[in-house]
C-alpha cells in the first residue's frame, strides 16, 4: 500500500511505495514529495531520526541560473561575434518554394528508416535518433538544391570565419550551461565508453541543424519558417514512434526535454543569426549542443 514501509530500513530489507504527483521522469528529481521521501528514507536507514526537516528547494534556483546563462548569450554575442554576411545568408525561400523542403523530409525520414537497420550502438534509441537527424538533414539539403538550383553555396564566407564564429558561439552559449548542468543537475561529462556515440550523434545533429538553419534563413524567407521546421521535426519523430512503438517509445518519454531545448536554442540561434548574418553559426552551435547532450545522458545498454 502507498505510504506504508515494509521491512526494516536499518537492515536494508525495507520497501515503500511513494507517489509524487504532477511530475515526469526528470522533474521528479526536484519534486518536494520525492525529496521529502528520499530524505526520510535516508534518515530511517541510518537511524538519524530527524525527519520533518524542510526539503531542498534548489530546483527553482537551478532554473533561474540556467535562464540567466541563456539570457547572457545575446549581449555576449553582440560583444564577441563578427558580422559574416551582409546581406544575411540563407536559402531565402518564400513559402511557395519552401513547402516541399519542409514537408517531404518529416514524412520520408521515418518511412525510410523503418526498413533500414538502425540499432547499431549499445544505447537506448540514440543511434536511431542519430540516423533520423542525418537522413532528415540530407533530404533537406537535397531538396534545397532541387528547389533553388541557384542557391548560394555554403558558406558565402571563408569556412574558417564561420567555424571560428561557431566556436565562439559554443563558448558563450553552451560551455557555461554545460558546466552548470554538470555541477548542479547531473553528470554531463562523457566517459570513454560514450566517445563513439558522441561522434555519431554530433555528426547527425549537425547535418540536421545546418540544413534547417539554411532552409529557414535569408532575406525574404517565409515568416515563421524556423518554428515550422522544428514543429515538423517533432511530428516526424511522432510518426517514427507510431511506426515502431515498442522500440522507440523512449523517444516519447524524452519529448518534455526535447521541446524546451528546441525552444531555447531556437532563440539562441536567432540571436546568433541576427548578429552574424550566417546560418551556419547557429546550426553548428545547435548541432554540437544537441548531439552532446543526448550522447552524455541517454542510457547505455549492457552487453
N, C-alpha and C positions, 0 to 999 in steps of 0.2 A: 504494500500500500504506500501511496505517496506520503512522504514526511515521516516514515517510520524507519528507524535504524535497526537492522537485524544483525546479530553477532556482536563482537567486541572490537571496537576501533583500536584499542591498545594492543590487541593480539593480531591485528591485520586480517580479521575474519569478517569485518563489518560490511554490510551492503545497505544502500539507501537510494531511494528514488526521489529526486527533487526536480521540479519543473520551473523553468524561467520563461515567463510568457512574453510574447511580443518581440522575440529576437530570432536571429538565424545563426548559422554556424560561425560567423565572425563576431557579430555584436554580442553574442552570448558571453564572450570573454570579458566584457565590460558591463554586463548586466548586474544591477545591485543584488538581485536574488542569487545569481550564480556566485558572486563574490562573497556574499554572506554565508552561503552554504559551504563554499570551499574553505573559508576561514574557520567556520565552526567544525568542519571535518578535521582540519589540521590540529585545532585546539584539542579536540577529543582524542585524536590519535596519539598526541604527545603529552596528554594529561595536563594541559595548561589551564583549563577551566576558566578561560577569560572570554567566553562567547558573549555576544551582545555589543561588542565594540562597533563604532560606525565603519561602514565599508569605505574602501578607497574609491574616490570619485575622479580618478585620473583620466578616464576616457574622454571627458569633455575638454580637459586641458590639452590632451594629445591632439584632438581635432582642431583646437584653436592654434596650436603650434604648427600643424600641417597647413592650415589655412593661411597663416601668416607667411610661411615659407613660399607658398604658391603666389600670394599677392606680391611678394617681393620680386617675382620674375619680371613683371612689366617694367618697373623702373630700372632694374639691373640690365635688362635687355637694351633699353634706351641708352644706358651708360656704356656698355662694353661691345655691343654688336654693331658691325658696319652695315651700311646700305649696299646691297649687292646688285640690285637690278632696278633701273628706272627707265620706263615704267615697270611695274611689278610683273614677274614672270608667271607662267601658268598656261594651261590649255586654253583658257578664256572661252569656254564653250557656253553658248546660250542654252536655255532649257531644251529647245527643239533638237539641238545637237547632242545634248547631254543624256537624254533618256536612255538610249541603248547602252551607253557606258555605265549608267547607274543600275539598270535592270537586269542585264544579262549575267554579270558575274554572280550576284546573290542567288540566282536560280540555278545556274550551271554548276557552280562550285560544289555544292553538296551532292548533286546528282552524279557528277564525275567521280568524286571521292567515294561514293557509296560502292563503287565496283573496283576500287583500287586498294591495294594493301597499304594501310597507313599505321598499323600497330608495329612499329619498328624499334621503339625505345622503352626502357623499363620505367615508365612514368605514366600516371593516370591521365589519359586523353590529351596530354600536352603535345604529343607527337602529331595527333590528328589536327590539333589547332595550328601547329606549325605548317602542315600541308595546306590547311584551309587558307591561312594567311597568304602563303606563297602562290597558290593557284589563283586565288581571288585577285592578287596584285598583278600576276602575269596576264590574266584575262583583261584586266582594266587597262594595262599598258597597251596590249594588242588592239583593243577597241579604240583607244585614243588615237593610235596610228591610223586605224582604218577610217574613223570618223573625220579626222582632220589630218590629212597627209602632209600639210604644210605646217604642222605643229612645231614650234621652236624646239631645237634639240635640248636635251638635258645634260648639263646646265648651260645657261646662256653666259655664265661667268666661268672663269677657270675653276677646275674642280677643287684645287687646294683652298680657294677662298670660301666656298660653301662648306667644305669639310671642316675648315678651321672655325667657321661660324657655328657649325653644328656642335663641335667640341666645346666651344664656349657656352652654347645653349645647354648642353648637358651639365656643364659645371654649375650653371646658375639655376637650372630648372629641375634637375634630377639628383645631383650629388647631395645637396642639403636634405632633401626629402628622404633619400636612401639612408643617410646617417641617422635621421630622427626615427625612422621606422625600425632600424636595427637596434637602436638604443632603447626605445620605449614600447615597441609593438611586438615584433617577432624577429627571429633570425633572418637577416637579409643579405648575408654574405654567402656566396656559393661554395660548397665543398668540392673537392676534386672530382667526385663522382657525378657532379652536375655540369661539368665544363662542356661536354659534348652537347647536352641538352640546351645549355645556354647558347652555344653557337648556332644550333639548328633553329631555335625559337627566335633569336635576334635576326637571323637571316630571313626567315619567313615574315616576321613582323615588319622588317624594313621594306620588303617587297610590297606589302600591302599599304603601309602608310605613305611611302614615297609616291605610289601610284595614285592613291586617293587625294593626297595633297595636290598633286599636279592637276588632276582632273577637276578639282573644285575651285582652283585659284585662277587668277589672271584678270585683267581688265575686261569687263563685260561678262564675266562668269555669272551663271544663273544665281539669283538670290536664294540664300539658304541651301546652296548646293552642298556645302560641307556637312551640316547636320543631316542632310538626306543620305549622304554616303555612309555615315555611322549608323543611322537607323536601319538602312538596308543591310548592313553587315550583321547587325543583331538579328534581323529577320532571316538572314542566311544561316546563322547558327541555329535558330529555331527550327528551320527546315531540316538541317542536318540531324538535330536531336530527334525530330519526328521520324526520320528515315531509319535511325538506328538507336532507338530509345534506350535499350538495355545497356549498350556500351557507352553512349555519350551523355547519359543522364547527369553525370558530374558537371557538365557544362552548364546545365540549367541551375545547378546549385550555386555556381560562382557568378551568375548574372548580376546579383546585387553588388558585387565588387567591380565587375567589368563596366557596368553602366556609369558609376561615378568616375571611374578612371577616364572613360571616353569623354565625359562632360568636362572634367577638369583639364585634361591635357588637350582637348579640343580648344579650350580657351587659351591655353599656353601656346599652342601652335598658331592661333590667330594673332596673339601678341608678337610672336617671333616673325610671322609673315609681314605684319604691318611695319615692323622695324627694318627687316632685311629686304623685303620685296621678292624673296626667293622661297618657293615651296619646299625645296629640298631640306632646308634647315629644320623646319617643324617636323617634316617626315622622318629625318634622321633622329631627332630627339624622341619622338613618339615611338618609333620602331625599336630603338635601343631600350627605352624605358619599359615599354610593354613586354618585350621579349625577356628582358632581365627579370622583371617582377614575376612573370609566370615561371621562369626557369628555377628561381630560388624558392618558390613557395608550393608548387604542385607536388603532391605526394609521390615518392618513388615506390616502385613495386619490387618486392623481394624476388630473388632468382629461384 
